[in-house]
Amino acid sequence: MVGQFQKNVGQRVVRHSLPRSTTTTTTGMVSSIQAGLNPAVKHQAVLSGIDTLVLTAGGATVPSDWFLEQHEVWEQYCSSYEYGEEFICVEIGGSWFQLYPYGSHPYKYQLRNPEIGFIKLWNPTKWSSSIQSKQSIHLQLCSKYIHSHSITELNDLVKSICSHFVDNVSALSIMISRVDLHSDITNGSKMLSYEEIENTITRCKVKSSYFEDSEVKFEDTELEDLKDLVENPHYCNKGVIRGFRNLLHQIC
């Protein structure tokens, strides 16, 4: 994937470049893509790029008048919110964000749009305490939003979002706090081996490996064991899996 981005933490977003490479180290899930690939190629990175981007913005700025007005409304909403109520929505730059009734330390407010990402905001009445760290605004952009825009568009969109909360966006120092990269790797015409699957990185707490084989045949003794398992299922703290029981009935 050819793109423009900054790989060093703490650098401005305005000038950024990502090396032209197909061997980017992955922090996402490794997958096997087979269609249309050369069987002679064992391993090949077919896609790589940025999966998650976290930015911080701050500096010698003050909260915008709009943000100060919204702060009064938002603070009242947060103090009166009752559990189970729907979150209110706020329009920012033509997109609607859910306003969470609680913050995320050290940020006073959290706003979320599933198509864009998270916005976290410092308390506007204590804005001066964030000037030195330059982290008055915290943005986490999702991969779908990143991949649907060019680097130039993304740069402009980030500034547009920040402009709603500060009086002078040109005085902001926008820095990269974290970048998650992804890389999709193919194994030629073969499926990944069991060892390779076990070595893939995933956000799941549990990985279940599945191998399809239409030539599986059960011996008579194995079928008897399966019947016994259906008639006398083994219980655990999660109960019996219904789908598995139905599958055993079909086999037996």
C-alpha positions as CSV (number, residue, x, y, z in Angstrom):
1,M,0.0,0.0,0.0
2,V,1.5,3.3,-1.0
3,G,0.7,6.1,1.3
4,Q,2.0,9.2,3.2
5,F,2.4,9.0,6.9
6,Q,4.7,9.7,9.8
7,K,6.2,6.7,11.6
8,N,7.9,8.6,14.5
9,V,5.8,9.4,17.5
10,G,5.6,13.1,18.3
11,Q,5.9,14.5,14.8
12,R,3.5,16.8,13.1
13,V,0.8,15.3,10.9
14,V,1.3,18.0,8.2
15,R,4.4,16.4,6.8
16,H,4.4,12.6,6.9
17,S,5.6,9.8,4.7
18,L,5.4,6.0,4.9
19,P,8.1,4.0,3.1
20,R,7.0,2.2,-0.1
21,S,7.1,-1.4,1.2
22,T,5.2,-4.6,1.2
23,T,6.9,-6.0,4.3
24,T,5.4,-3.8,7.0
25,T,5.4,-5.5,10.4
26,T,1.9,-6.4,11.4
27,T,0.0,-5.7,14.5
28,G,-3.2,-6.9,13.0
29,M,-4.6,-10.2,11.9
30,V,-2.6,-12.2,9.3
31,S,-4.8,-13.9,6.7
32,S,-4.5,-16.2,3.7
33,I,-5.8,-14.9,0.4
34,Q,-5.6,-17.4,-2.4
35,A,-7.6,-16.3,-5.4
36,G,-5.6,-15.2,-8.4
37,L,-2.2,-15.7,-6.8
38,N,0.9,-17.3,-8.2
39,P,1.1,-20.9,-6.7
40,A,4.9,-20.6,-6.8
41,V,5.0,-17.8,-4.3
42,K,5.0,-19.1,-0.8
43,H,4.7,-15.9,1.2
44,Q,3.7,-12.5,-0.2
45,A,2.3,-9.3,1.5
46,V,-0.7,-8.4,-0.7
47,L,-1.9,-5.5,1.4
48,S,-0.4,-3.4,4.2
49,G,-1.2,0.0,5.7
50,I,-2.5,1.8,8.8
51,D,-5.1,0.0,10.8
52,T,-5.6,2.5,13.7
53,L,-4.4,6.0,14.1
54,V,-4.3,7.9,17.4
55,L,-3.6,11.7,17.4
56,T,-3.2,14.3,20.1
57,A,-3.6,18.0,19.5
58,G,-2.9,21.0,21.7
59,G,-0.7,24.0,22.3
60,A,-1.1,27.7,22.9
61,T,-4.8,27.9,22.0
62,V,-8.1,28.5,23.9
63,P,-11.4,26.8,23.7
64,S,-13.8,28.0,20.9
65,D,-16.9,29.9,21.8
66,W,-19.0,27.0,20.4
67,F,-17.2,24.5,22.7
68,L,-17.7,26.7,25.8
69,E,-21.4,27.0,25.0
70,Q,-21.7,23.2,24.4
71,H,-19.8,22.6,27.7
72,E,-22.7,24.0,29.7
73,V,-25.2,21.8,28.0
74,W,-23.0,18.7,28.1
75,E,-22.2,19.1,31.7
76,Q,-25.9,19.3,32.6
77,Y,-26.5,16.2,30.5
78,C,-23.8,14.2,32.2
79,S,-24.9,15.2,35.7
80,S,-28.6,14.3,35.0
81,Y,-28.0,11.1,33.0
82,E,-29.5,7.9,34.3
83,Y,-28.4,4.4,33.5
84,G,-30.1,2.9,30.5
85,E,-31.0,6.2,28.8
86,E,-29.8,6.7,25.2
87,F,-26.8,8.9,24.6
88,I,-27.5,12.3,23.0
89,C,-25.9,13.1,19.7
90,V,-23.9,16.1,18.7
91,E,-23.2,17.3,15.1
92,I,-19.6,18.0,14.4
93,G,-18.5,18.8,10.8
94,G,-21.6,17.3,9.3
95,S,-21.3,14.0,11.2
96,W,-23.2,12.9,14.3
97,F,-21.3,11.8,17.4
98,Q,-22.7,10.1,20.5
99,L,-21.8,12.0,23.6
100,Y,-20.9,9.7,26.5
101,P,-22.2,10.8,29.9
102,Y,-18.8,10.1,31.4
103,G,-15.2,11.0,30.6
104,S,-12.0,9.1,30.3
105,H,-9.2,10.4,32.5
106,P,-7.8,12.9,32.0
107,Y,-10.4,13.9,29.4
108,K,-13.8,15.5,30.4
109,Y,-15.8,14.4,27.4
110,Q,-15.9,11.5,25.0
111,L,-17.7,11.5,21.6
112,R,-18.0,8.5,19.3
113,N,-18.9,7.9,15.7
114,P,-18.5,4.3,14.6
115,E,-17.6,5.3,11.1
116,I,-15.0,7.9,12.2
117,G,-13.7,7.1,15.6
118,F,-13.4,8.6,19.1
119,I,-12.9,12.2,20.1
120,K,-11.8,13.0,23.7
121,L,-11.7,16.5,25.0
122,W,-10.1,18.3,27.9
123,N,-12.3,20.2,30.3
124,P,-12.6,23.7,28.6
125,T,-12.6,25.4,32.0
126,K,-9.3,23.8,32.8
127,W,-7.8,24.1,29.3
128,S,-4.6,25.9,30.4
129,S,-3.5,22.7,32.3
130,S,-3.2,20.9,29.0
131,I,-1.2,23.5,27.1
132,Q,2.2,22.2,28.2
133,S,1.5,18.6,27.3
134,K,-0.3,19.6,24.0
135,Q,-2.9,16.9,24.5
136,S,-6.1,19.0,24.8
137,I,-7.8,16.9,22.1
138,H,-7.4,13.2,21.6
139,L,-8.5,11.6,18.3
140,Q,-8.6,7.9,17.5
141,L,-9.5,7.2,13.9
142,C,-10.8,3.8,12.7
143,S,-9.3,2.0,9.8
144,K,-12.5,2.4,7.6
145,Y,-12.3,6.2,7.9
146,I,-8.5,6.2,7.2
147,H,-8.8,4.0,4.1
148,S,-11.7,6.0,2.6
149,H,-9.7,9.2,2.4
150,S,-6.4,10.3,0.9
151,I,-3.7,11.6,3.1
152,T,-4.4,15.2,2.1
153,E,-8.1,14.7,2.8
154,L,-7.4,13.1,6.1
155,N,-5.1,15.9,7.1
156,D,-7.8,18.5,6.3
157,L,-10.5,16.4,8.1
158,V,-8.5,16.2,11.3
159,K,-8.0,20.0,11.2
160,S,-11.7,20.5,10.5
161,I,-12.7,18.4,13.5
162,C,-10.2,20.2,15.8
163,S,-11.4,23.6,14.6
164,H,-14.7,23.1,16.4
165,F,-13.0,23.0,19.8
166,V,-10.2,25.7,19.5
167,D,-10.2,29.3,18.5
168,N,-7.2,29.0,16.2
169,V,-6.6,25.7,14.6
170,S,-3.4,26.9,12.8
171,A,-1.8,27.3,16.2
172,L,-2.5,23.6,17.1
173,S,0.4,21.1,17.4
174,I,-1.1,17.9,16.0
175,M,1.0,14.9,16.8
176,I,0.9,11.1,16.3
177,S,0.5,9.2,19.6
178,R,0.1,5.7,18.2
179,V,-0.1,3.9,14.9
180,D,-1.3,0.3,14.4
181,L,-0.2,-1.3,11.1
182,H,-1.8,-4.2,9.3
183,S,-0.4,-6.7,6.8
184,D,-2.3,-9.4,4.8
185,I,-0.1,-12.2,3.8
186,T,-0.7,-15.0,1.3
187,N,0.8,-18.5,1.4
188,G,0.6,-19.1,-2.4
189,S,-1.8,-21.8,-3.3
190,K,-1.7,-23.5,0.0
191,M,-3.6,-23.0,3.2
192,L,-1.6,-21.8,6.2
193,S,-0.2,-24.6,8.3
194,Y,-1.4,-25.2,11.9
195,E,1.8,-23.7,13.3
196,E,1.4,-20.6,11.1
197,I,-2.2,-20.2,12.2
198,E,-1.2,-20.5,15.9
199,N,1.4,-17.7,15.3
200,T,-1.1,-15.2,13.9
201,I,-1.9,-12.1,16.0
202,T,-5.5,-11.6,16.8
203,R,-7.5,-9.5,19.2
204,C,-9.6,-12.5,20.1
205,K,-9.1,-14.0,23.6
206,V,-9.6,-17.5,22.2
207,K,-8.6,-18.8,18.7
208,S,-10.4,-21.8,17.2
209,S,-8.7,-23.4,14.3
210,Y,-10.9,-25.2,11.7
211,F,-9.7,-27.4,8.9
212,E,-12.2,-28.6,6.3
213,D,-11.7,-32.2,5.1
214,S,-14.4,-33.9,3.1
215,E,-12.6,-37.3,3.3
216,V,-13.1,-37.8,7.0
217,K,-14.4,-41.3,7.8
218,F,-15.4,-42.6,11.2
219,E,-14.7,-46.1,12.4
220,D,-17.6,-48.1,14.0
221,T,-16.0,-47.7,17.4
222,E,-15.8,-43.9,16.9
223,L,-19.5,-43.7,15.9
224,E,-20.4,-45.6,19.0
225,D,-18.4,-43.1,21.1
226,L,-20.3,-40.2,19.3
227,K,-23.6,-41.8,20.0
228,D,-22.6,-42.2,23.7
229,L,-21.7,-38.5,23.7
230,V,-25.1,-37.5,22.4
231,E,-26.9,-39.7,24.9
232,N,-24.7,-38.7,27.8
233,P,-23.4,-35.2,27.0
234,H,-20.5,-33.8,29.0
235,Y,-21.4,-30.6,30.8
236,C,-19.3,-27.7,31.7
237,N,-19.9,-24.3,33.3
238,K,-21.1,-23.0,29.9
239,G,-23.7,-25.8,29.4
240,V,-24.1,-28.0,26.3
241,I,-23.6,-26.5,22.8
242,R,-26.8,-27.1,21.0
243,G,-25.3,-26.8,17.5
244,F,-22.7,-29.4,18.4
245,R,-25.4,-31.8,19.6
246,N,-27.4,-31.4,16.4
247,L,-24.3,-32.0,14.4
248,L,-23.6,-35.2,16.3
249,H,-27.2,-36.4,15.6
250,Q,-26.7,-35.8,11.9
251,I,-23.4,-37.8,11.9
252,C,-24.8,-40.7,13.8
